[in-house]
Every structure is written in C-alpha cells, then in structure tokens.
Amino acid sequence: MSLEHDKPIDHPIHRILENVYERWPATSDVYYPAAVAISRGARLANSIDDYLDQHSASEPIQRVGKAAIVRTILAAEQTSRFRYDFANAPNKLINIDDVEARGS
C-alpha cells in the first residue's frame, strides 16, 4: 500500500500515527515521513522485521513500524478462529479440536 496524504482520516495509518504522536510527541514532520518510508521500502525487504533492522538507527521508523505491526496483529486476532472472549467466558481451557472442527 502506498501512503498518501489524501487517505481518509479514519484510515488505519492515521490512527497508528495518532497513537504514536500521543505516546511520543514530536513535530508534525517526524512520523508521517517515517510511515511513507516504511510504506515504500518495506515491500523491498524480506520482511518488516528486516526493514526495521536495516533502519535501526531511525527512531521514528522504529516507532511507526512497531506500532503498525501491533495494529496488524491485533486486527488479525479479532478475526481469528482462535479468538477467545475472556470477558464472557467460564474459567476453562479452550479445546483446540473444537475450534479446528468449527473452522472446517
């Protein structure tokens, strides 16, 4: 995905950047360019981890990249067959066989 200034305000990248700016306040020209660099450069790396390792000296790239990874994992977990609702669940272990059988 190419990061554009014209993305809707509810686009995930805006929420990620908003969270990063809240956690680590900076001028407005710090994290957005890092997000653009990640968007353009990560696809050329073997993985996002490799990209972040190659840019380990850039604190903005590290912060935005790690925030994007966390957001992606949390979003994927919400749609996972293994998602477990701890708030409304009895105290018992998940039966993995049951989860796999429901997903087939």
C-alpha positions as CSV (number, residue, x, y, z in Angstrom):
1,M,0.0,0.0,0.0
2,S,1.3,3.4,-0.9
3,L,0.8,6.0,1.8
4,E,-0.9,9.1,0.5
5,H,-1.7,12.4,2.2
6,D,-5.3,12.1,0.8
7,K,-6.1,9.0,2.8
8,P,-9.4,9.3,4.7
9,I,-9.0,10.4,8.3
10,D,-10.3,7.0,9.5
11,H,-7.7,5.2,7.5
12,P,-5.6,2.8,9.8
13,I,-2.4,4.7,9.2
14,H,-3.9,7.9,10.6
15,R,-4.9,6.0,13.7
16,I,-1.5,4.5,14.1
17,L,0.2,7.9,13.6
18,E,-2.2,9.5,16.1
19,N,-1.3,6.9,18.7
20,V,2.5,7.3,18.0
21,Y,2.3,11.1,18.3
22,E,0.3,10.8,21.6
23,R,2.9,8.4,23.0
24,W,6.0,10.2,21.7
25,P,5.1,13.8,21.0
26,A,7.0,15.4,18.1
27,T,6.6,18.0,15.4
28,S,4.2,17.0,12.7
29,D,7.0,16.2,10.2
30,V,8.6,13.4,12.2
31,Y,6.4,10.3,12.0
32,Y,4.5,10.8,8.7
33,P,7.7,10.7,6.6
34,A,8.7,7.6,8.5
35,A,5.4,6.0,7.6
36,V,5.9,6.9,4.0
37,A,9.4,5.4,4.0
38,I,8.1,2.2,5.5
39,S,5.2,2.0,3.0
40,R,7.6,2.4,0.1
41,G,10.6,0.5,1.4
42,A,9.2,-2.5,3.3
43,R,8.0,-4.2,0.2
44,L,11.6,-4.4,-1.0
45,A,12.8,-6.1,2.2
46,N,12.3,-9.8,3.0
47,S,10.0,-8.8,5.9
48,I,9.0,-5.8,8.0
49,D,11.4,-7.1,10.7
50,D,14.3,-7.0,8.2
51,Y,13.3,-3.5,7.1
52,L,13.2,-2.3,10.7
53,D,16.5,-3.9,11.4
54,Q,18.0,-2.2,8.4
55,H,16.7,1.2,9.7
56,S,17.5,0.5,13.4
57,A,19.1,3.9,13.8
58,S,15.9,5.7,12.9
59,E,13.8,6.1,16.0
60,P,10.7,7.4,14.0
61,I,10.8,4.4,11.7
62,Q,11.2,2.0,14.6
63,R,8.2,3.6,16.4
64,V,5.9,3.7,13.5
65,G,6.9,0.3,12.2
66,K,6.4,-1.4,15.6
67,A,3.0,0.4,16.1
68,A,1.9,-0.9,12.6
69,I,3.0,-4.4,13.5
70,V,1.0,-4.3,16.7
71,R,-2.1,-2.9,15.0
72,T,-1.9,-5.6,12.3
73,I,-1.6,-8.4,14.9
74,L,-4.5,-7.1,16.9
75,A,-6.7,-6.8,13.8
76,A,-5.8,-10.3,12.7
77,E,-6.6,-11.7,16.2
78,Q,-10.1,-10.1,16.1
79,T,-11.0,-12.3,13.1
80,S,-9.1,-15.4,14.2
81,R,-10.9,-18.7,14.8
82,F,-8.8,-18.9,18.0
83,R,-10.2,-15.6,19.3
84,Y,-11.4,-16.1,22.8
85,D,-13.8,-13.8,24.7
86,F,-12.3,-13.8,28.1
87,A,-14.9,-11.3,29.4
88,N,-17.8,-13.7,28.9
89,A,-16.1,-17.0,29.3
90,P,-16.1,-19.5,32.1
91,N,-12.8,-20.5,33.6
92,K,-11.8,-23.3,31.4
93,L,-9.3,-24.1,28.7
94,I,-10.0,-23.8,25.0
95,N,-10.5,-27.2,23.3
96,I,-8.4,-26.7,20.2
97,D,-10.0,-29.7,18.5
98,D,-13.4,-27.9,18.8
99,V,-12.1,-24.7,17.3
100,E,-10.5,-26.5,14.4
101,A,-13.7,-28.5,13.7
102,R,-15.8,-25.4,13.6
103,G,-13.5,-23.7,11.1
104,S,-13.6,-26.5,8.6
